[in-house]
Amino acid sequence: MLTKAESHGHQFFARLIAVLTILVLSNLLAYAVFVNLQRPAAALPVGFHYTVEVWIMRAGSDEWELLLRTQNVFTRIGKDWVRDALGSAPPSDVAKYISLSAGNGTAPSDTWVQLPNELTGGLARAAGTFTATGLGTWKIEYTFTSDQTVTVVNTGLHWATSGSGNMIAAAELSPTASLAPGDSLKITWSNSVS
């Protein structure tokens, strides 16, 4: 059995240990809060996504054939255009113009500002139709009618009716689209923000 003095001694040490534990834990908590306040805020996981569908209807047919569905390359100037549109100044036009190219047979690069060998005539750059398809999603679609025999290897999405330096994204057609006069080529750019 403990004496009264020994009992008070044990209570004193128990209280001392409890106080020290509270001090250590509160200091650790304060340090953790301080360290987290010093970290930069995490970037929001925001992204723009573009996919392309390419459909062909041969002259004399009334059936569409899906040629491909593919991802694209978001160009550097396209990223700057989006940045400026959201944070600086609204653009004078929207990214709704679809181009085609006989191309150089290579995959698009994010440094491209226009498709190489952009096609003209019935396959010239054209204003697509905008359709909202859901929360943060939309599509731009246009149907070209070929007036030439050509193999289409690329498509681009632009914010201007013509010229260079206005392509937001590009995609490679693999397989390519071999067209004859009278064939129709439907390009659908499906876009989303997440």
C-alpha positions in Angstrom: 0.0 0.0 0.0 1.2 3.5 -0.9 1.7 6.1 1.7 -0.2 9.4 1.3 3.0 11.2 0.2 3.8 8.5 -2.4 0.2 8.7 -3.7 0.5 12.5 -4.2 3.8 11.9 -5.9 2.3 9.5 -8.4 -0.6 11.9 -9.1 1.8 14.8 -9.6 3.8 12.8 -12.2 0.7 11.6 -13.9 -0.6 15.2 -14.2 2.9 16.3 -15.4 2.9 13.6 -18.1 -0.6 14.6 -19.2 0.3 18.3 -19.4 3.5 17.5 -21.4 1.6 15.2 -23.8 -0.9 18.0 -24.4 1.9 20.5 -25.1 3.7 18.2 -27.5 0.5 17.3 -29.4 -0.6 21.0 -29.6 2.9 22.0 -30.9 2.8 19.2 -33.5 -0.7 20.3 -34.6 0.4 23.9 -34.9 3.4 22.9 -36.9 1.3 20.8 -39.3 -1.1 23.7 -39.8 1.8 26.1 -40.4 3.5 23.9 -42.9 0.2 23.4 -44.9 -0.4 27.1 -44.9 3.0 27.6 -46.5 2.3 25.3 -49.4 0.9 26.7 -52.6 -2.6 25.8 -53.4 -3.0 22.8 -55.6 -3.9 23.5 -59.2 -7.4 22.7 -60.1 -7.7 19.6 -62.3 -9.2 21.5 -65.2 -8.7 20.3 -68.8 -10.0 20.7 -72.3 -10.5 17.6 -74.2 -11.1 17.1 -77.9 -11.9 14.0 -79.9 -12.7 13.7 -83.5 -15.1 11.3 -85.4 -14.8 11.0 -89.1 -17.6 9.5 -91.2 -17.7 8.8 -94.9 -20.7 8.5 -97.3 -19.7 7.4 -100.8 -21.3 9.1 -103.8 -24.5 7.3 -104.7 -24.9 5.8 -101.2 -27.2 6.9 -98.4 -25.2 5.2 -95.6 -22.6 6.7 -93.4 -19.5 4.6 -92.4 -17.5 5.4 -89.3 -13.9 5.7 -90.4 -12.4 6.5 -87.1 -12.7 8.1 -83.6 -9.4 9.6 -82.3 -7.8 11.9 -79.9 -6.1 15.1 -81.1 -3.3 17.4 -80.3 -4.1 20.6 -78.4 -1.8 23.1 -80.0 0.3 25.6 -78.0 -1.4 28.6 -79.7 -4.7 26.9 -78.9 -3.8 26.7 -75.2 -2.9 30.4 -75.3 -6.1 31.3 -77.1 -8.2 29.5 -74.4 -6.1 31.2 -71.6 -6.8 34.6 -73.2 -10.4 33.8 -73.8 -11.0 32.9 -70.2 -8.7 35.3 -68.5 -7.9 38.3 -70.6 -10.2 39.2 -73.5 -13.0 37.4 -75.2 -12.1 36.3 -78.8 -13.6 38.0 -81.8 -14.8 34.6 -83.0 -15.3 31.1 -81.7 -13.4 27.9 -82.5 -15.9 26.5 -85.0 -14.0 26.3 -88.3 -13.0 22.8 -89.5 -10.1 22.3 -92.0 -8.8 19.3 -93.9 -5.4 18.5 -95.2 -3.7 16.2 -97.7 -0.9 16.7 -95.2 2.6 15.4 -95.0 1.7 12.0 -93.6 2.9 12.8 -90.1 1.1 13.1 -86.8 0.2 16.6 -85.8 2.5 18.5 -83.5 1.5 20.9 -80.8 3.7 23.6 -82.6 1.4 23.5 -85.7 -0.4 26.8 -86.4 -2.2 25.5 -89.5 -2.5 22.2 -91.3 0.2 21.6 -93.9 -1.3 21.5 -97.4 -4.8 22.7 -96.3 -7.4 21.7 -98.9 -9.4 24.1 -100.9 -12.5 23.9 -103.2 -15.3 21.8 -101.8 -13.0 20.6 -99.0 -12.0 24.2 -97.9 -12.1 25.3 -94.3 -15.8 25.7 -93.2 -17.8 26.9 -90.3 -19.2 23.9 -88.3 -22.5 23.7 -86.5 -22.3 24.1 -82.7 -24.4 21.8 -80.5 -24.4 21.8 -76.7 -24.4 18.1 -75.7 -24.3 18.3 -71.9 -22.7 19.9 -68.9 -19.3 21.3 -70.2 -19.6 19.3 -73.4 -20.3 20.4 -77.0 -19.6 19.4 -80.6 -18.7 21.2 -83.8 -19.7 19.3 -86.9 -19.5 19.9 -90.6 -20.2 17.7 -93.7 -17.9 18.3 -96.7 -18.7 17.2 -100.2 -15.6 16.4 -102.2 -15.1 17.9 -105.6 -11.7 16.1 -106.1 -9.9 12.8 -105.7 -7.7 13.2 -102.6 -6.6 11.4 -99.5 -7.3 13.4 -96.4 -4.8 12.8 -93.6 -5.5 15.6 -91.1 -8.3 17.7 -89.7 -8.0 20.9 -87.7 -10.2 23.1 -85.5 -9.8 26.9 -85.9 -11.0 30.2 -84.5 -10.8 32.0 -87.9 -12.2 31.4 -91.4 -8.8 31.3 -93.1 -5.1 31.9 -92.6 -2.4 30.6 -90.3 -1.9 31.1 -86.6 -5.5 30.2 -85.5 -5.6 26.4 -85.1 -6.7 25.3 -81.6 -6.2 21.5 -82.2 -5.4 19.0 -85.0 -5.9 15.3 -85.5 -4.5 12.7 -87.7 -6.8 10.5 -89.7 -5.5 7.0 -89.4 -6.8 5.3 -91.4 -6.8 8.1 -94.0 -10.0 9.1 -95.8 -9.7 8.5 -99.6 -12.3 10.6 -101.3 -13.6 10.8 -104.9 -15.8 13.5 -106.3 -19.3 13.4 -104.8 -18.2 11.6 -101.6 -19.2 13.2 -98.3 -16.9 13.5 -95.3 -18.5 14.4 -91.9 -16.1 15.6 -89.2 -17.4 15.9 -85.7 -15.2 17.5 -83.0 -16.5 16.5 -79.6 -15.2 18.9 -76.9 -15.4 18.9 -73.1 -14.1 20.9 -70.2 -13.5 19.0 -66.9 
